Amino acid sequence: MPLDNDIANAWRECGLHLHIRVIAPFQLDLPDGSTVDVEAFLPDFGGPHGAVVVSREDEPRDVRASSARVFVSLVGTSYRQFEESLFRATLDDWGWHGAESSRPSWYTGTPWS
């Protein structure tokens, strides 16, 4: 299944609005030497090696991305359009793992309840 360009675009917009690093789309290197295309890569969230976003509608890419050392999040159609409160809540849940000096002022670290 091809990338969901709407999800990639929404994450790019998220990066601009929330002043965070987002590369969307992104080609993720896998341990076996192959690559998998994902909708977005956020190097400062999810874990020490960053987070990748994969459309929930493409489980095979999710399985492949999960073999890498990154946090993988499957997202649904609600992420096809940037909605600040949803994206901020998602990022708070994933956790900040970047440099403390670069942590965004809006970040609370509050997990989903």
N, C-alpha and C positions, 0 to 999 in steps of 0.2 A: 504494500500500500504506500502511496506517495505521502510526503510530508503534508501536514495540515498547515498551509500557508497562513491562514487566519490566526491560528494559535501562535505561529512564529512572529507574525506582525504584532500581535497583542503583547507578546513578551518584549519585543523591541521597544514598543511604546511605553511599556512598564519601566524599562531601563531609563528612558528619557525623563519620564515624569517623576520617578522615585530616586533618580540620580544614583543608580547602581549599575554595575557591569553586567551586561547581557549580550551574548553572542547568539543571534538567531537568524537563520538556522545554523546548525553546528554539525561538524563531522567528528564523531567520537572514535578515538582509537581504542581497539579492543585488545585484550591480552594475547589473542591468537594471531595478531598481526593484521586482522581485517579492520574495517571501519563500519560504523552504522550512522546514518543520518538521523538527527533528532531535531525537534522543533526549537529547542533553546538550551544554552549552557549558561549557568550562573556560577561563576567561580568562587563567589564569596558566601554562598548559602548551602545548606544541606549537609555538609561534612567537610573535612579537610581537603578533599579533592573536588569539591563543588557539587552542583546539582544539575541534572539534565531533565528536560521536560519531553515527554512522549505522549502523543495523542492516545487516549484510552481506546480508540478504535483500531489500534494497530499493536496487538499483543505480541506478535513476533519481534517487532523492533524493541519492545520493552524487555523481552527475554534476552535478546542480544545485548542491549545496553546494560542490563543487570550484571553482566559478566565483568564489567569494568569496575574500577575502584571509586565510582561516583555514586551519589545519592540519586535515585531515579524516581521521578514522580509521574504517574499516569494522570493526565488531566482530561476532563470532559469538555463538552461543547460550551460550557459557561466561560471557558477561557479563550474563546474565539474573539472576544472583544474586551479591551482593557477596561476594567471597572476597579478603581483604586482600592476600595475597601476590601474586595475579594483578594486581590493580588497582595496587598499588605498583610492580610490575615494569613495567607498561604506562606509568605516569606517569614513572618513571625514564627509560624509553626515549624518551618524547615530549620530555622536557626541560623544565626550569623556566624561565619567561620573565617571571615576576612580580618584584616588588620583592625585593631581596636580604633586606631586613629581615623579609619575610613568608614566606621559604622554609621549608617544613616540616622539622623536625628529622630525619624518617625519609628524606628525599629524598637519594639518592646520585648520581643522574645516570648510572647504569650502563646502557648500552644493552643490548638483547637480544643474546644471544651466539649 
